[in-house]
């Protein structure tokens, strides 16, 4: 398969700058020398400077992403109806290590640990825009960091031994065994084997005293691969090259790490123990229960901030200069996503069109509003509906995709919409292009300076991003609304070019852009794929086509309700099964 | 100021500990004495330093700057971008004009990062690794070990280590140490040190975590006998914990796909390194091996304003690390390709990389950044040179390579701005500026391998192979 190309411009090794500023965009186009993406699409990690968080559609058979409006060349209902039982296909799952937030949340729920022990850990890898440690092997440093975290958490937990252990550990072997069995089954997220219980009992004895023994047991459990990794293989206990159902405990963990970014609770463990989790109605009721739980309020912002590539790690230099304002921006988009998805109408369209938000602190000034008397953070505030509409006009998005100057921002805001919201990857620029910025000149706007992209080799790709980015020109580098740039009135006309029947066409400003996105099947299918990647920590493969079709169809049937999408995702074959061996990947 | 910070007279409360006499488990780690108690030859050390982006170029018609030193081979003046190193001019070599032996997927920041110290290709996406290598170019990881890791894997009489890494008893607690400051999340543009094909090594980026790990066990107990008992108990406990984790890893290995064995094996290797360290007695403070100040923590997320403090702290650990023989091979990575650092302390308002591509002439600002990095490096180098070792200084026993992932800010890969500093125990004939224009940088890497004791090595990496060494260095 090949990745989608824009107007035949070949991907090439390019002498190009990250700023994406192509005033001098001329020159010959080299032949394609970089490889195509592998089957299954290509995750596009959030880099440190280039356009990040981009994603590419799955293989041609899945009919996802792209500009086809979701019609695509995907499997038919008949195809998928036949794909059951032994014919079932799903993509491969990798052995993956807990992410930083998963570790923090798990330690919180397992041991009552507060704060962020994972601060001491090397940052996560990404799969698509989402954190997932599924690729690179661990290094000695990471193993040592995990050891240090385990030792510190275990030492701190000694003081809470009476609350954590189910009985008085000083009373002897019976209690020690009970503690190891019950606590261990939570840490390992499955019942311990007899050998494991024996090994931990012996380790407890090495401690000499109950508090020491308690600490050593915790240290070892928190370093065990059964704690640190998601290692799903199914009931046979050995990996299979064909899809098999998850064990009840694996399913409980997959559910909890998806919906809570954390370990299962007792209810899920009990359902797993009774082997009563893997049926549609139980799963549906568990999803409802879990989305109503406060832990879902960790998960929903985690998805949205990564989807929109508003990671807390890099909000430009603003994070250093204005840490409080930066935190307010992250909190605003988090509160907004929770309010819409968990507490509100749940509609994808609302995320792009709502004229309310949840500002706090310095954001009021930025919005040109007075903070109401007795205001408490997390309260809904109505904004000017002619200027603000959903996540794309929130300062978090605007600031993160600002690039220090108007020109870079036009390109990067446009690319992010294309890649993260439409799932249409933009090819890198051709070789020999020397990108240079056009200096801001009094009396000109970014639009004037961008005319250079409209011709020649640059146009094929830049027409897909610049006209989107130019619609954002009403928002400055910290997300304030403005009407002039360089002393000249801003023309915020934008256009979606070659974006499928339901999106292509012109519009004015981000409010109208949001309205277009809100009604697009392309955007909805892309959002479904992004949720899939987030839930499973992997990029969809062509083998996931039928799971995705069910997801897309179910999302559409719900009028694009994200809560329904999440439920359909949990009910999908891809979620409930695992294929741990990759050799059978179809191309 | 060159000799003002000589630490040899430092005699802290902890230094006194050594004179109290310690028992076997806490026996002083005395690498500098051989078996018969004679003063042995000081070990060779290797240090790689990375700073981001190329030398200041200009996208205007003003053209590129030429940072070539002025003068002759032995009588020369350093350009502004290296000027802070001038006091150490007699102990460095500027090989001017090298063409970087780098190539592969992605764009220059990415394959420059993956190739600069390895001489190896940055791979196309594959084997699961597939991420943004800059501007939407997708890449995998690099394809070969960096020069420091090659040296670390070997052993020999003229090398930093006399025994191989699999030997039961290691000469230092750490075979190598990778340190960094604000290096970003793992991608091909943010990693420069590779253990092997597909195996980037992440730097520790919290100076306080590095300090605690390396120097935490230096803290002297008030009661040596109690300390010994505690140390023995701790070793017994940790051995038991790690044994259990090892057993779990081996059990998990029987449950995962063969495609995941590498992950389990890497984790097992990490556990083995922890176990080995339990058998390596940690250093004891002496007049040479002194404790650095405990730095502040960098926290969870990079804070631009703290970059200078963190850089100074990380670089400041290096002389102590080498003097205490915690490792003999280290690297310090300051920021990463596409550096988002805004040098506000130099009055800048735009990030380093952003400024490197603005149309306005930013050469003065970009050179100020280069100059600033050189000054940070100088402080560390001078501290190395302030520590006496035998006839010379610690710096004389060390070889330092300072490199960057680009030649110029406009992505030319020649001339590579790099500097060699130190002596490698006389192997580096220093105090010279060499015009080695258009020669592949792989030659310099081969020379480094040879100077570190790998005499027979004539090739590195998979781009410019069998180049032999840089003959002008000899």
Interface residues (C-beta under 8 A of the other chain):
Chain A: X11 X13 X14 X15 X16 X17 X18 X19 X20 X21 X23 X34 X35 X37 X38 X42 X43 X44 X45 X46 X47 X48 X49 X50 X51 X52 X54 X94 X95 X116 X118 X119 X120 X122 X123 X124 X125 X126 X134 X135 X136 X137 X138 X139 X140 X141 X142 X143 X144 X145 X147 X148 X196 X199 X200 X202 X203 X206 X207 X208 X212 X216 X219 X220 X223 X224 X225 X226 X229 X231 X233 X237 X238 X239 X312 X313 X314 X316 X317 X319 X320 X321 X323 X403 X404 X405 X408 X415 X425 X426 X427 X428 X429 X434 X435 X436 X437 X438 X439 X580 X581 X582 X583
Chain B: X59 X105 X106 X107 X108 X109 X124 X125 X126 X128 X129 X130 X131 X132 X133 X134 X135 X136 X137 X138 X141 X178 X184 X185 X186 X187 X189 X190 X195 X198 X199 X200 X201 X202 X203 X204 X205 X206 X209 X213 X233 X236 X237 X240 X241 X242 X244 X245 X247 X248 X249 X252 X254 X255 X256 X257 X258 X259 X260 X262 X263 X264 X265 X266 X267 X269 X270 X271 X273 X274 X299 X300 X301 X302 X303 X304 X305 X306 X336 X337 X338 X339 X340 X342 X344 X350 X351 X353 X354 X356 X357 X358 X359 X360 X410 X411
